[in-house]
Amino acid sequence: MFSSMRLSYFCLLVAVNVLLLFTVETFYYGNVRAWGEEYMKKPSNVDSATENNTNNTVADPFEVTNRIMFDFNDRFYFWVLKPLGGAYSALVAEPERTVISNFFNNLLMPIRFVNSLLQLKLEDAGIELARFGINTTLGVFGLGDVAAGDFNIEANRKDTGQTLGSYGLGHGFYIVWPFLGPMSLRDSFGYVGDYALSPISYVGNLEGSLSLNAYRYFNKTSLQIGEYEDFKEAAVDPYIAMRDAYIQYRNNLVRQESK
């Protein structure tokens, strides 16, 4: 009886946390997956910037299915995530949410550090070590980003998908995952690599790890509520605009690291 109840509780907890984790990933992919940040800031330029850029195309053989997934994620954002994010924002002030975000960003240093090494960017790897040391000590376990604020040492954007691209691996084809949102085949494998490098993946048992990841993404997304709406309203075809913006952003990251 007890074992059955515990199993049911575990399954429910896993389902809820996976749902939250994947949902908030759809529209804000954390610091290593902020794929559309510059387009969210300047949404009026999205379509014009992408329609004429033939270097930022990607195969989309599953467009029909992808559009269905895009519509599903879109509805889930407006029906579930945005209301929850609004309630959370009302309970937790922005400065506190920023502090929480800083803590998790500091904790994820291994993703950026390892990928800096894999890309042979030793200076960037050193920067990540310096930031981690400063923020963990002077920033009190990463609650404050002292490295950026007082020493002008900014974090690098490094992830496994970017590393694969820097070695010449192409996107493959475009995929819109339910809850996870837009990715390429290459970045889908990269996501698995980032998960393996994340210390949060190894915190406690599976329930604890999923819960912590879900909260991290949810807190981060609460700081970005509203940007997706601006992006969508500015686009003639939101699906095409998001696909092209994502691919262009990822290409830019790879090109920057290949210099």
GUKOLTI-382694 format. One record per residue (C-alpha): x, z, y; residue number from 1. Coordinates in Angstrom, 2 decimals. Layout:
N
{{X,Z,Y},NUM}
...
END
This chain:
259
{{0.00,0.00,0.00},1}
{{2.71,1.07,2.42},2}
{{4.92,-1.87,1.47},3}
{{2.05,-4.28,1.98},4}
{{1.29,-2.87,5.42},5}
{{4.94,-3.00,6.38},6}
{{5.19,-6.63,5.24},7}
{{2.09,-7.54,7.24},8}
{{3.47,-5.79,10.31},9}
{{6.80,-7.55,9.91},10}
{{5.17,-10.98,9.59},11}
{{3.01,-10.33,12.65},12}
{{5.98,-9.15,14.69},13}
{{8.07,-12.15,13.69},14}
{{5.22,-14.55,14.51},15}
{{4.59,-12.99,17.93},16}
{{8.25,-12.91,18.87},17}
{{8.98,-16.43,17.65},18}
{{5.97,-17.62,19.63},19}
{{7.17,-15.89,22.78},20}
{{10.74,-17.00,22.25},21}
{{9.87,-20.65,21.77},22}
{{7.21,-20.66,24.50},23}
{{9.44,-19.46,27.28},24}
{{12.19,-21.81,26.10},25}
{{9.95,-24.76,26.87},26}
{{10.32,-24.63,30.64},27}
{{13.44,-22.61,31.31},28}
{{16.28,-22.84,28.84},29}
{{18.39,-20.01,30.10},30}
{{21.75,-20.41,31.84},31}
{{23.31,-22.71,29.09},32}
{{20.09,-24.92,28.89},33}
{{18.88,-25.08,32.62},34}
{{18.43,-28.83,32.10},35}
{{16.24,-29.63,35.06},36}
{{17.38,-27.21,37.74},37}
{{18.38,-29.69,40.43},38}
{{15.24,-31.71,39.82},39}
{{13.05,-28.64,40.17},40}
{{14.67,-27.97,43.53},41}
{{14.12,-31.54,44.72},42}
{{11.11,-32.80,42.79},43}
{{10.34,-35.62,45.20},44}
{{13.45,-37.45,44.06},45}
{{12.81,-37.27,40.34},46}
{{11.14,-40.60,39.69},47}
{{13.17,-42.65,42.17},48}
{{16.42,-41.19,40.89},49}
{{15.68,-41.94,37.27},50}
{{13.82,-45.23,37.26},51}
{{16.85,-47.18,38.51},52}
{{19.48,-45.33,36.52},53}
{{19.98,-47.38,33.38},54}
{{22.90,-45.21,32.31},55}
{{20.58,-42.33,31.62},56}
{{18.31,-43.87,29.01},57}
{{17.76,-42.54,25.51},58}
{{16.01,-43.85,22.43},59}
{{12.47,-42.51,22.18},60}
{{11.12,-43.81,18.86},61}
{{8.64,-40.94,18.56},62}
{{7.12,-41.27,22.03},63}
{{3.55,-41.02,20.78},64}
{{4.25,-37.75,18.97},65}
{{6.47,-36.54,21.80},66}
{{3.69,-37.05,24.33},67}
{{1.34,-35.01,22.16},68}
{{3.92,-32.21,22.00},69}
{{4.50,-32.48,25.75},70}
{{0.79,-32.06,26.40},71}
{{0.64,-29.11,24.00},72}
{{3.57,-27.37,25.71},73}
{{2.08,-28.11,29.11},74}
{{-1.23,-26.50,28.24},75}
{{0.48,-23.52,26.65},76}
{{2.47,-22.97,29.82},77}
{{-0.60,-22.91,32.05},78}
{{-2.88,-21.05,29.65},79}
{{-0.49,-18.46,28.25},80}
{{2.98,-18.25,29.74},81}
{{2.11,-18.47,33.43},82}
{{-0.58,-15.75,33.31},83}
{{1.73,-13.47,31.31},84}
{{4.60,-14.18,33.68},85}
{{2.43,-13.40,36.67},86}
{{1.35,-10.07,35.21},87}
{{4.93,-9.17,34.32},88}
{{6.13,-10.09,37.81},89}
{{3.50,-7.82,39.32},90}
{{4.74,-4.90,37.23},91}
{{8.50,-5.50,37.54},92}
{{9.93,-6.36,40.96},93}
{{12.22,-9.37,41.34},94}
{{15.40,-7.34,42.01},95}
{{14.90,-5.47,38.73},96}
{{14.25,-8.69,36.85},97}
{{17.39,-10.20,38.36},98}
{{19.43,-7.22,37.19},99}
{{18.04,-7.65,33.68},100}
{{18.89,-11.36,33.78},101}
{{22.44,-10.54,34.89},102}
{{22.87,-8.20,31.94},103}
{{21.85,-10.82,29.39},104}
{{23.91,-13.53,31.09},105}
{{26.99,-11.33,30.82},106}
{{26.19,-10.61,27.18},107}
{{26.12,-14.33,26.38},108}
{{29.73,-14.84,27.46},109}
{{30.85,-15.87,23.92},110}
{{28.77,-19.07,24.11},111}
{{30.53,-20.19,27.27},112}
{{33.95,-18.89,26.23},113}
{{34.03,-20.51,22.78},114}
{{32.73,-23.83,24.07},115}
{{35.31,-23.78,26.87},116}
{{38.00,-23.45,24.21},117}
{{36.45,-26.19,22.07},118}
{{36.44,-28.48,25.11},119}
{{40.10,-27.54,25.77},120}
{{39.12,-26.10,29.15},121}
{{41.50,-23.16,29.08},122}
{{41.04,-22.37,32.76},123}
{{37.28,-22.13,32.29},124}
{{37.81,-19.90,29.25},125}
{{39.97,-17.63,31.40},126}
{{37.29,-17.55,34.08},127}
{{34.74,-16.43,31.52},128}
{{37.01,-13.63,30.33},129}
{{37.65,-12.55,33.92},130}
{{33.95,-12.59,34.76},131}
{{33.11,-10.60,31.66},132}
{{35.75,-7.98,32.42},133}
{{34.74,-7.61,36.07},134}
{{30.99,-7.56,35.48},135}
{{31.19,-5.24,32.48},136}
{{33.23,-2.68,34.43},137}
{{32.55,-2.99,38.15},138}
{{29.13,-4.50,37.50},139}
{{28.15,-1.65,35.15},140}
{{27.70,-3.47,31.82},141}
{{26.80,-6.69,33.58},142}
{{23.84,-5.38,35.56},143}
{{25.44,-6.76,38.69},144}
{{27.22,-10.11,39.06},145}
{{30.15,-8.65,40.97},146}
{{32.43,-11.50,39.88},147}
{{30.34,-14.04,41.78},148}
{{29.24,-11.81,44.63},149}
{{32.54,-10.15,45.55},150}
{{35.20,-12.38,43.97},151}
{{33.55,-15.82,44.18},152}
{{34.10,-16.39,40.45},153}
{{31.11,-18.40,39.31},154}
{{30.01,-18.81,35.70},155}
{{30.59,-22.10,33.89},156}
{{27.79,-23.93,32.14},157}
{{29.04,-24.48,28.65},158}
{{27.05,-24.97,25.46},159}
{{27.49,-26.50,22.03},160}
{{25.46,-29.63,22.77},161}
{{27.69,-30.30,25.76},162}
{{30.77,-29.81,23.59},163}
{{29.49,-32.32,21.03},164}
{{28.89,-34.78,23.86},165}
{{32.39,-34.26,25.26},166}
{{33.75,-35.47,21.91},167}
{{31.77,-38.68,22.16},168}
{{28.67,-37.82,20.17},169}
{{25.65,-39.54,21.69},170}
{{22.17,-38.16,22.17},171}
{{20.74,-39.85,19.10},172}
{{17.09,-39.89,20.07},173}
{{14.77,-37.87,22.26},174}
{{12.57,-35.14,20.82},175}
{{9.95,-32.87,22.35},176}
{{9.74,-29.84,20.11},177}
{{6.60,-27.69,20.12},178}
{{7.40,-24.65,22.28},179}
{{11.11,-25.57,22.47},180}
{{10.41,-28.53,24.72},181}
{{12.67,-31.49,25.55},182}
{{15.91,-32.07,23.65},183}
{{17.95,-34.83,22.12},184}
{{18.93,-34.83,18.47},185}
{{22.46,-33.83,19.48},186}
{{21.28,-30.93,21.61},187}
{{18.97,-29.78,18.83},188}
{{22.05,-29.19,16.69},189}
{{23.74,-27.69,19.73},190}
{{20.91,-25.18,20.07},191}
{{21.65,-23.93,16.55},192}
{{25.31,-23.53,17.49},193}
{{24.44,-21.56,20.61},194}
{{22.19,-19.30,18.59},195}
{{25.01,-18.60,16.16},196}
{{27.38,-17.73,19.03},197}
{{24.91,-15.44,20.79},198}
{{25.62,-11.72,20.25},199}
{{21.89,-11.08,20.56},200}
{{21.37,-12.88,17.26},201}
{{23.22,-10.05,15.52},202}
{{21.61,-7.06,17.22},203}
{{19.96,-4.83,14.63},204}
{{17.55,-6.36,12.15},205}
{{15.60,-9.59,12.48},206}
{{12.73,-7.89,14.31},207}
{{15.05,-6.40,16.89},208}
{{16.94,-9.63,17.44},209}
{{13.77,-11.69,17.88},210}
{{12.25,-9.12,20.21},211}
{{15.35,-8.97,22.39},212}
{{15.64,-12.75,22.56},213}
{{11.96,-13.09,23.41},214}
{{12.23,-10.57,26.21},215}
{{15.40,-12.18,27.58},216}
{{13.79,-15.59,27.85},217}
{{10.54,-14.21,29.17},218}
{{12.27,-12.22,31.91},219}
{{14.37,-15.24,32.90},220}
{{11.35,-17.52,32.97},221}
{{9.43,-15.08,35.18},222}
{{11.99,-15.80,37.90},223}
{{11.21,-19.53,37.69},224}
{{7.41,-19.56,37.61},225}
{{6.13,-22.30,39.92},226}
{{9.04,-24.71,39.68},227}
{{7.53,-26.62,36.77},228}
{{4.34,-27.15,38.76},229}
{{6.33,-28.67,41.64},230}
{{8.14,-30.95,39.23},231}
{{4.95,-32.12,37.57},232}
{{3.06,-32.73,40.81},233}
{{5.88,-34.92,42.17},234}
{{6.05,-37.18,39.12},235}
{{3.94,-40.29,38.57},236}
{{4.35,-39.86,34.81},237}
{{5.49,-36.26,34.10},238}
{{6.54,-37.12,30.55},239}
{{8.87,-39.94,31.63},240}
{{10.17,-37.96,34.61},241}
{{11.00,-34.95,32.45},242}
{{12.66,-37.06,29.76},243}
{{14.82,-38.95,32.25},244}
{{15.68,-35.83,34.26},245}
{{16.72,-33.99,31.12},246}
{{18.93,-36.83,29.84},247}
{{20.50,-37.41,33.26},248}
{{21.25,-33.72,33.66},249}
{{22.83,-33.45,30.22},250}
{{24.87,-36.63,30.81},251}
{{26.14,-35.23,34.10},252}
{{27.26,-32.03,32.39},253}
{{29.17,-33.98,29.75},254}
{{30.77,-36.28,32.33},255}
{{31.89,-33.33,34.43},256}
{{33.58,-31.71,31.45},257}
{{35.22,-34.97,30.36},258}
{{37.16,-35.32,33.63},259}
END
